[in-house]
Structure formats: structure tokens, C-alpha cells
Amino acid sequence: MVNYGTGLYSWTFTITNNCAYTVWPAVLSRPGNSLVSTGFVLLSGDSNTLPVPPAWSGRLWGRTLCSINITGKFSCITGDCGTSTEKCTDRNPVPPVTLVEFDFNGTSYDISLVEGFNLPVRVAPMVEKCLATNCLTDLNTACPIILKEVRDGQVVACKSTCETEACLSSLFFKRACSDAQVYTHDDAFFTCSSSHYTVIFCPTSKR
């Protein structure tokens, strides 16, 4: 387990990679928030605890199939943010990508497939009364042909084609991951306050 230490912050995320492959998580704060954008690597089975300020809001996602070329440029096949480094400084990911969104001012959290899908994920507040939100299915396997993102013969992600209203992609996502937000006006978010959350990539169950 990698642990960055909580420092002055009493709120934390524990991010775990249960995938059979390496994932490079990225965290991006919304403007005006004090958490510096960050990125790091988690081998299969690894975890990392990251401190966050209690009024923080932003998004978190996993990048896959990342590498460094001969010039030292870092890039990922999915979830890349175009900075050429592991850190996504003020940069959002390139779709398609599974997003986890937090707003601690409104005590809300959600899984968003508005920009597509690349990884299954589970988000759980560590408070008994709060509900977890899940997208357990690997949608890359069942993704309709017209939505598949293919690299070197491998399906690496599933695209979203309609961000503002229900359509083929959003209905496909909703059937598989009913907890997730699948278009902009889909009110699929959870509201409950917790000072610690777990985020699991490739979860094996809802527990």
C-alpha cells in the first residue's frame, strides 16, 4: 500500500486497484479547490490513501495502457490527459473514460458514464448509513460495435455518443450500471457525508 499521509487534512480517499493489470489513477480538483492535481501508479492489488480537504470537489479516474516513450513522454491509451507526465495538471481526461465525481460541499458523489467507460468502479463512503455506488460490469466486453474503442485489435473502452439526453449509448450504460449517471441531466448521484471513501477499480462485488 502506498500512503501519502493525511497531513493537515482529515478526509481521505483509499483507491484500490483490483484489476488484473496496472492502473494509473488521476485526481483533478475543480477550480478554487486546494488539492493539487495528481496522478500515480497502482499495480494490480495495490492501494493508495490520498488526503483531501473537507470542502473539496473534483473528479477521479483510472488510466490504462500507459507508457513512456524514448523521449520521456508519458501517455495512456485510455484516460490520458495530454500533459505528457503522470500528473494531470488542470487537464481533464480524453473520453471515453469512467469518472468518479465528488462534491463535499454538497456531500454528493457519483459514477459518471457521460463521457463513456473504460473501467468498472465502486465508490463507498465509510459510514454505515451511506450507500455505495457501483458499476461492476466490464462494459468493454459487451459494448455495441459502433461504440467500441479499439486499439491493436483490443477493445479498450466504450464510447458515449449522447451526453445530454438518453440514446443508444446511455441506455446501454444504464441497463448495465443502473447506479451511474449516463447523460448530463440524469440525476444519478448519492448524497451522504463521510470523511473517508474507498474507490475500487475492477471491484468483484458490491460489498
C-alpha positions as CSV (number, residue, x, y, z in Angstrom):
1,M,0.0,0.0,0.0
2,V,1.2,3.5,-0.9
3,N,0.2,6.1,1.7
4,Y,0.7,9.8,1.1
5,G,-0.1,10.7,4.7
6,T,-3.0,12.8,5.8
7,G,-1.1,15.9,6.8
8,L,-3.5,18.7,7.8
9,Y,-6.4,17.0,6.1
10,S,-8.8,14.7,8.0
11,W,-10.6,13.5,4.9
12,T,-9.2,10.7,2.7
13,F,-9.7,8.5,-0.3
14,T,-8.4,5.0,-0.4
15,I,-8.0,3.9,-4.0
16,T,-7.5,0.2,-4.7
17,N,-6.7,-1.5,-8.0
18,N,-8.4,-4.9,-8.2
19,C,-7.8,-5.1,-11.9
20,A,-5.5,-7.8,-13.3
21,Y,-3.4,-5.0,-14.9
22,T,-1.8,-1.8,-13.8
23,V,-4.0,1.4,-13.5
24,W,-2.7,5.0,-13.2
25,P,-5.3,6.9,-11.2
26,A,-5.7,10.6,-11.7
27,V,-7.3,13.2,-9.4
28,L,-8.4,16.6,-10.7
29,S,-9.7,19.4,-8.5
30,R,-12.4,21.8,-9.6
31,P,-11.3,25.5,-9.9
32,G,-10.9,27.1,-6.5
33,N,-10.1,23.9,-4.7
34,S,-6.8,23.5,-2.9
35,L,-5.9,19.9,-3.7
36,V,-3.2,19.8,-6.3
37,S,-3.9,17.7,-9.3
38,T,-2.1,14.4,-9.0
39,G,-1.5,11.1,-10.7
40,F,0.2,7.9,-9.6
41,V,0.5,4.3,-10.4
42,L,-1.2,1.2,-8.8
43,L,-0.1,-2.3,-9.7
44,S,-2.7,-5.0,-9.5
45,G,-3.6,-5.4,-5.9
46,D,-2.1,-2.1,-4.7
47,S,-3.9,0.7,-2.7
48,N,-3.1,4.3,-2.1
49,T,-4.6,6.6,0.6
50,L,-4.8,10.2,-0.5
51,P,-5.6,13.2,1.8
52,V,-8.2,15.7,0.6
53,P,-9.6,18.9,2.2
54,P,-13.1,18.6,3.7
55,A,-14.7,21.1,1.3
56,W,-13.1,19.6,-1.8
57,S,-14.8,18.8,-5.1
58,G,-13.4,17.3,-8.2
59,R,-13.1,14.1,-10.2
60,L,-11.1,10.9,-10.2
61,W,-10.5,8.3,-12.9
62,G,-8.3,5.4,-13.9
63,R,-5.9,5.5,-16.9
64,T,-4.9,2.3,-18.6
65,L,-2.2,1.0,-21.0
66,C,0.2,3.8,-20.1
67,S,3.8,4.0,-21.2
68,I,6.8,6.3,-21.5
69,N,8.3,6.7,-25.0
70,I,12.0,7.2,-25.8
71,T,11.7,11.0,-25.4
72,G,10.3,10.6,-21.9
73,K,6.7,11.5,-22.8
74,F,4.1,9.7,-20.6
75,S,0.8,8.8,-22.3
76,C,-2.1,6.4,-21.8
77,I,-4.4,4.7,-24.3
78,T,-7.5,5.4,-22.1
79,G,-8.0,8.3,-19.6
80,D,-5.0,10.3,-20.9
81,C,-5.0,14.0,-20.1
82,G,-2.3,15.2,-22.5
83,T,0.2,16.6,-20.0
84,S,3.0,14.1,-21.1
85,T,3.5,13.3,-17.3
86,E,1.7,11.2,-14.7
87,K,0.1,14.4,-13.3
88,C,-3.0,15.7,-15.0
89,T,-2.4,19.4,-14.0
90,D,-5.6,21.2,-14.7
91,R,-6.4,18.8,-17.6
92,N,-9.5,16.6,-18.0
93,P,-9.2,13.2,-19.5
94,V,-9.9,12.3,-23.1
95,P,-13.1,10.3,-23.4
96,P,-14.1,7.5,-23.3
97,V,-13.4,7.2,-19.5
98,T,-15.3,6.2,-16.4
99,L,-15.4,9.2,-14.0
100,V,-15.9,9.3,-10.2
101,E,-17.2,12.8,-9.1
102,F,-17.2,14.3,-5.6
103,D,-18.7,17.5,-4.2
104,F,-18.0,17.6,-0.4
105,N,-19.8,21.0,-0.2
106,G,-23.0,19.2,-1.3
107,T,-21.9,15.9,0.3
108,S,-22.5,14.2,-3.1
109,Y,-20.7,11.5,-5.1
110,D,-21.4,9.7,-8.3
111,I,-20.1,7.4,-11.0
112,S,-20.4,9.1,-14.4
113,L,-20.5,7.4,-17.8
114,V,-21.5,10.6,-19.5
115,E,-18.0,10.6,-21.2
116,G,-18.0,6.8,-21.8
117,F,-16.5,3.8,-20.0
118,N,-13.0,2.3,-19.6
119,L,-13.0,0.7,-16.2
120,P,-15.5,-0.9,-13.7
121,V,-15.5,1.0,-10.4
122,R,-17.1,1.0,-6.9
123,V,-17.4,4.1,-4.6
124,A,-18.2,3.5,-0.9
125,P,-18.4,6.1,1.9
126,M,-17.1,4.5,5.1
127,V,-20.2,5.4,7.1
128,E,-22.7,2.6,7.6
129,K,-25.8,4.7,6.8
130,C,-24.3,5.8,3.4
131,L,-24.9,3.8,0.3
132,A,-22.2,2.7,-2.1
133,T,-22.5,3.3,-5.9
134,N,-21.3,0.6,-8.3
135,C,-20.6,-0.1,-11.9
136,L,-19.3,-3.6,-11.6
137,T,-19.7,-4.9,-15.2
138,D,-16.8,-4.6,-17.7
139,L,-18.8,-2.9,-20.4
140,N,-15.9,-3.1,-22.9
141,T,-16.8,-6.8,-23.4
142,A,-20.5,-6.2,-24.2
143,C,-20.1,-2.8,-25.8
144,P,-22.0,-2.4,-29.1
145,I,-19.8,-2.5,-32.2
146,I,-20.4,1.2,-33.1
147,L,-19.4,2.3,-29.6
148,K,-16.2,0.2,-29.2
149,E,-12.8,2.0,-28.9
150,V,-10.3,-0.4,-30.4
151,R,-6.5,-0.3,-30.2
152,D,-4.3,-3.0,-31.7
153,G,-7.3,-5.3,-32.0
154,Q,-8.3,-4.9,-28.3
155,V,-11.4,-3.2,-27.1
156,V,-10.1,-0.7,-24.5
157,A,-13.1,1.5,-23.9
158,C,-16.8,2.1,-24.8
159,K,-17.9,5.4,-26.2
160,S,-20.8,7.6,-25.2
161,T,-22.5,9.3,-28.2
162,C,-25.2,11.3,-26.4
163,E,-24.2,13.4,-23.4
164,T,-27.3,15.5,-22.9
165,E,-30.2,13.0,-23.4
166,A,-31.0,9.3,-23.4
167,C,-29.9,7.4,-26.5
168,L,-28.3,4.1,-27.6
169,S,-25.1,4.5,-25.6
170,S,-26.7,5.9,-22.4
171,L,-29.4,3.2,-22.4
172,F,-26.8,0.5,-22.8
173,F,-24.8,2.0,-19.9
174,K,-27.9,2.4,-17.7
175,R,-29.0,-1.2,-18.2
176,A,-25.6,-2.4,-17.1
177,C,-24.8,0.2,-14.4
178,S,-28.1,1.5,-13.0
179,D,-26.3,3.5,-10.3
180,A,-24.3,5.5,-12.8
181,Q,-25.1,8.9,-14.3
182,V,-25.3,8.3,-18.1
183,Y,-26.2,11.7,-19.5
184,T,-26.0,15.2,-18.2
185,H,-29.5,15.6,-16.8
186,D,-29.6,12.1,-15.3
187,D,-29.8,12.7,-11.6
188,A,-28.0,9.6,-10.6
189,F,-25.9,10.8,-7.7
190,F,-25.8,9.9,-4.0
191,T,-25.9,12.4,-1.1
192,C,-24.4,11.4,2.2
193,S,-21.5,12.8,4.3
194,S,-18.4,10.8,5.1
195,S,-14.8,11.8,5.9
196,H,-13.4,8.7,4.2
197,Y,-14.3,7.0,0.8
198,T,-13.0,3.9,-0.9
199,V,-12.7,3.8,-4.7
200,I,-12.1,0.4,-6.2
201,F,-11.2,-0.2,-9.8
202,C,-12.5,-3.6,-11.1
203,P,-14.5,-4.4,-7.9
204,T,-15.5,-8.1,-7.5
205,S,-18.7,-7.4,-5.6
206,K,-21.0,-4.6,-4.2
207,R,-19.6,-5.3,-0.7
